[in-house]
Amino acid sequence: MATGVWNENNRPTIPGFYNRFKAVAEKRIGTGIHGILAMPVKANWGPIEKVISIKNEKDLINKFGKENTAYRLGRLALLGRPKELLLYRLTDGAEKVANLILKDTEDTDVLKLQTIYPTTRDFNVTVRINIVDSEKKDLILYEGAKQLYVFSGLGETIEEIVKNINENIENMWIKATKLDEGNGKLKNIVNEALTDGNDGNKSISNEQYLKAMNVLEGYKADGFCLDGVTDEALQNTVKAWVKRNKTKGNNIIAFLGCKDTDTIQQANTKSKGFNFEGIVNVGTKGIYEGDKYTPAETACYIGALAIGQNLKESICNEVAIFEDVEPRLSKEEIEASLEAGTLILTKEDDEVIIVDDVNTFKKYTEEKDEIWGYIRAIKFINTVDSDTALKRKEFSGKCPNNATGQLALICALKQYFEVLEKEDVIEDFTVEIDKELQAKAKNDEFFWKWDAKYVNVMKRIYGTGYIR
């Protein structure tokens, strides 16, 4: 069933549920989401070109290891507490699994070990006689000098050894293939390396990122970030991708950042160039546990934090995990950054805070006023869009398009907005038939509209003191 946006001159023809949003003077609308952040990453372990859900840091290490942007920025994103983190491992086409041929005691090649995923990890193997049963062997897997696992008491035939390795539910690293039965007895070896692996990270291009973005479209992510990449062409492609997805009913906010060497003025220029509510541009670096994260890397944390919050929350003045920030901006630079739509961090009273939840949309229009320039508001709009579109399952193609059916749909939609009102997200709302457009509608079309006063959070608080 289709969803998406519409306008008077381009009404979609596929049956479904379509929304559009207009800001009206003093009746401003805002936004929210469901907490899913997606990111393409580079890794030295893990499934390639697949979308993998990550629950916590241990899960991240098990699935992608502790190298490259998968760990560095996946861990940073998890610290922002998204409700779900989706990672997609990029490769350049040269990726290869590592392997090792094991011989029997007569030097016949009998068994091939291969890593489960393409990698250059320093895996090595020792084969020795089992201390309990001298007719059996132990195969010990190491990474460097660290012992990972002991496949103990392996069978008396190569067939049995292969089966024991491959069917071991605790085995997350290697798979075995029988080459020959030989004499059935593995030759002892000490720390023989699995070689010829390639992680596929050397020549990753924008094309691989575009492929990842196309795959991620099917997973309904609310937020998206690049793994620290600042390539201008790629970032502009992300903007176009977010816009295109919006027309299809996939509401995504992309969190990007400027180059490590950019000045705050250059970051502001980039934000002005974006000028889009679906793009957040981070202009400062965060320092965490002594490690400096570029603005584009810091954006991964900001994205996770913003996406993970509920509709009533805002990252404005939110205390971040970082212990310091670079550069330290002056008051005038902070004001200029916010005006340009650059999200920045600053340090106050030994805490690093996010100054305001701005996105890059700052050239306001009649249909999009200043409320569209903030992440919290866009989250709310995206939430209403997706939540009301779920009603398509109840009504599109199942409900008569007469007064009774139209009333049933309006009542269902009102119940949704009543929940938002009770939660102090909106107030003074109306949901009704759009009589002007319905008067010109075809017999299978129904037009409705809603209007609500958006309840913002307090950001600027002004006090007056009188001394007597």
N, C-alpha and C positions, 0 to 999 in steps of 0.2 A: 504494500500500500504506500502510495507516494506521500511525501511531505515536502515543504519548502516555502518559498516566498512568492508573492504575486504582486502585480500592479494592474491598473485598468487596461493598459495597452498590451499586456502579455499574460493572459490568464492560462495557467497550465491546463492541459486536457486530460491528464491521467487522473483517475479517481483517487481522492486522497484528502488531506487536510492541510491547508495552506494559510500562513499568517503573514501579516505585515505590521509594522509598528510606526506610529507617528507621535512625535512629542508635540503637545499643545500647550503653549504659554505656561500657565501655572499648574497644569495637570501633567506632571512628569512621571515617566515610568522608569523602572530600574531593572535589575537582573539577578541571576543565580545559576548554579549548576549541580552536577552530581558527583564530582570529585575524581574524575579519571584523567590522569596526565600521561601522555604518550611521548616517547622520545626514541629516535634512531640512535644507535650507539656503536662504537667500535669495541671489540672484545678479542680476547685470546682464548675464549672458551664459549661454549653454548651453541644452541641451535642457530643456524643461519637463515635469514630471510623469513623468520617466523615471529609472530607477536607473542611475547611471553609475559605473563602477569607475575609481578614480584610482590611478595607479602612483607618481607623484612630484610635486614642486612644479611642474615644467615642464608636466607633463600636466594638473595642476590649472588652471594659468593658461590653457592652450590651450582647455580645455573649459568653464571657468567665469569666466575673466577674473581681475582682481585687486581686485575690489570686494566689499563686503558680507560676510556670514558664510561664504559659500562659500569665499572665499579666506582670510579672517582665521582662521576656525576649522578649515577644511580643512587649511590649512598647519600649524596647531598640532597637529592630530590626526596628520598625517604625521610630525611630529617624535617622536611616541610609537612609531613603527615598527610599526603594525599590519600583518598579513600582506596585508590588503586593506581599502581604504576605499571604501565605497559612499555616494554622495551623491545626493540627490533634490531637484531645484530646485522650490521652492514658488512659486506665483503666486496672485494674488487674483482672476483672471478678467478683469482690465482690461489684461492684457499685449498689446502690439502690436509688430510689427516696424517698424523705421524704413525710409523709402523716399525715393527721389529719381527724378524723371522727367527723362530726357535728351532733348534735341531734336536734330533735324538742322539743317543750315545754312539751312533755310527755315522754321525755328521750328515744325515739326511734331513732336508728341510721338511718339517712336519706340521708346523703351526705358525700362523701369522697373527700377531697382535696389532691392533689398530686402535687409535684413540677414537672415542665416540664422536668427537667434533674436531673440525680443523683447528690446529693449534701449533704453537712452538713451545709449549710448556715443557719443562725439563723432566719428563717422565723417564724413569729407568727401572729395570727389572732384575731381580735376583731369583734364580731357581736353585733350590737346595733340597736335600733329602729330608723328609718329614721325620722329626725326632721320635715320634711314637711308632710309626710304621715305616720301615726302611724301604718298602715296596712302593711307597707313594712319595709325591713331591709337594713342596710348598712353593708357590709363586708369590713373591713379595714385590709390591708396586711402590715405588718411591717418586716423590717430586723433589729433585735435588737430593738433599740428604734426609729429607723428611719422609718417614714411612707413612704411606696412605692406607694400605690395606694388605692383608695376608690371605691369599687364597690357599687354604690349608687342606692337606690330605687329598690332593687331586688324584683322580682315578688312574687305573693301571693302563688305560688305552688313551690314545689321542682323542678319540671320539668322546670319551667320558670327560677328559680335561676341558675340551671346548664347551661341552654342555654345562659343566660346573661353573665355568667363568661367565658364560652368557646368561645363564639362568639365575645367577646370584643377584637377589633383589637389592643388595647393598652396593653393588658394583655400579659406580657412576662415571667410570673413566675409560674402560677399554672393552673391546669385543674381540673374540677369537674366531679364526677360520681354520679349518683343517685343510692342510695341503697334502698330507700323506700319512698313512698309519705308521710307516717305518717299523721300528721294533717296539713301539709303544712306550718307550722310556725317554723322557726329556733329559737333555744334557744339562748339567749344572752350569750356571753362569753367574757372574757377579756384576751388578750395576751396569747392565747393557742398556744403552739408551734407545728410545724410540725416536727415529730420525725422519727427515724429509718432510716434516710438517710445515705448513704455511698458514698464518692466521688471516691472510687476505686483507690486511690493513694498509698496505703500502701505497696503493694507488686508488683509493676510494674517491670517486668523483661526484659531482652534483647529480649525475644520472642515478647513482645508487640511492641518494637521498630522495629523489623524486619517486623512485620505485617504492621506497619505504612509506612515503606519504600516501601513495595510492592504496597500498595495502591497509594502512591504518584507518583509512576512511570507513572501513567496514566495522570498526570497533567502537564507534560512538564516543570517542574521547572528547572531553570538555576543554582540555588544555593540551598544548603542543609546544615542545621546545627542541631546538637543535642542540647537539652535544658540544656546545662551546664554539661552533662554527660561526664566523663573521663574514663569510663571502657575500659581497653585496648582491650579486646576481641570484644566489640561492635564497637570501633573505627576501628579496623582492618576489621570488617565485613562491615563497611561503605565504606572503601577503595575498597574491593572486589565488593560491590554493585555498586559503581560508575564505576568501570572498566567494569562490566557486562553490565550496561546500555549503556555504550559507544558503545559496539559492536552491540547494538540494535538501535543506532541512537539517544539515549537520552543523551545529553551532560550535565553533572552536575559537578559543582565544590562544594566540601564539605569543610566547614569551621569548624575546630575543635580546641581544645585547650588542653594544658597540665593541670595537677592537680594543685590545689591551693598551695600545699606544694612543688611542684617541683622547683628545681633551674633552672636557665637559661641553665646550662650545660645539665641537664636532658631533658629540652625542646628540645634542639638541637639534642640530641641523638634520641628522638622520631621523629623529623623531618627527620633525616637521615634514620631512619627505614621506614618511609613512602615512601620517594623518588618517588613521583608521582605527575604529574602536576595537577591532579584532586583533590589534598588534600592541603589545607592551614592549617598550624599549628600555632596558636597564643601562644606566650610565655610570655606575660606581662598582668598585670591586669589594668583595667581602673577604675577610680573613678569618679562617676557622681552624682551630688547633694548630696555629702557626702556618697554615697552608693558604696561600693567596689564590683566590678564584677570580678570573677575569669577569668583566661585566656580563659577557655572554654565558659564562658558566654560572655565575650568580643567578642569572635568570632562571635556571633549572630549579633552584630552591624557591625563588619568588613564585614561579608558576605552581609548584606543588602546594605551597602555603595558601595561595589565593584560591586555587581550585578546590582544595580540601575543606575550606570553610563553608559554613552554612549561609543561607540567604541573609540572615540578620547581622552577620559578622563582616568586618572590613579589615584589610591589612593596613589601613591608615594608622600610623603611630604604633604599629605592631612591633614588639621586641623580637629581633631576629636572633639566630643562633650565633652570629658572628661576634668575635671579640673586638674587631676593629674594621675600619673601612678606609678605602683610598679611592679618590683623593678626599681630604677633608674640605668640604665646600663652605664658602662664605654664605652669609644670609642672602646676599644679592644673587649669588650663583644658584642657590637653592630655589629662589623665587623664579629665576629665569628658566631653570630646568622644569619646574612644574608648569610654567606657562607654555613651554614648548612641548610638554607631554612626555618628559623623560622621568622614569621612575628612579628614584635615588634613595640611598641609605645615608644616615648621618649618625654620629656618635654623641650621645647626651648622657651625662651622669654615669659613665662607665657602661652604658648599654648602647648597642647599635639598633636603631629603629628605622623602619620604613616610613619616610616622611608622609607620603600620601599614595593612594591607590590609583594613580593616573594611568590612563592608556594614551596612545599617541593622537587620538582624535581631538583636535583643538580648533579647527576651522568650522565653527558651528553653523548650522543652517536652520531654515524655518521648520523643517521636519525633524531635525536632530539638534536639540539644544545642549547646554553644557553638561547635563546629567549623563550624556553619552560618553563623556570623557573620563569615566571612572569605572574601574574593574567591577566593583560591587554592583553597579547598575547594569552593566552588560551581562553579568552572571544572572541577574534577575530576569532580564529580557529573554536570554537564552533558555532559562528554566521554564518560563511561561510558554515559550514557543514549543519546546519539546513536550512539556506536560500536557498542554491542551491538545497537541497533535495525537497523543495517545488515545484521545476520544474517538479517533477515526475507526478504531476497532469496534467500537460500540455502535457508531452511527453511519459511517460511510458505507453505502451499499446495503444497509440493513434497516434504515429508518425512512418512513414515507416523507416526502418533501411537501408536507401540507402544514397547516397551523398546528396540529397536534405534534407532529414530529419535530417541527422547529421549536416548539415550546419545550419539549423534552430535552433537546440539546442545550438550549439556553439555561434551563434549570441545572443541568449537570455542570455547565461551565461556571455558573454562579456559585455553586458549592465549592469549586476549586478556589475561586477568588475570596470566598468567605474565610477559608483557612489562612490565606495570606494576610487577610485583614486582622484575624485573631492573633497572628504572630507579629503584628506591628511592622510588617513589611510594606503594606499599602494601607490606605484609608480612603473613604469617600469614593468607592468604586461603583461603576455601572457596567452591566453586561446586557446587550440588547441586540435586536435585529437591526442591521444597517438598512433602513427602509429605502434610502436613496438608491443604493446599489441593487437591493433586492427587487426593486420595481422594474429593473432592466434585466433581471437574471433569467437564464434559461431554466427549463423545468427540472433540471437535475442539479442546479446550483443553489447554494445558500450562503448568504453573507451576514456575518455578525461582527460586532465591534465591542471593544471594552475600553474603559477609561478609568484611570486610577491616579490618586495622588501618591507619589512615591515617598515613603518615609525614609529619609536619609539618616545617617549617624551624625552625632555632634563632632565637628572637626575643629572649628575655631570658636573658642569660648572667651568672651570679653567681660571683664569685671570692672566695676567702678568703685573706688574707695573714697570715703569722705572722712577727713580728719577734723575733729572738733577740739 
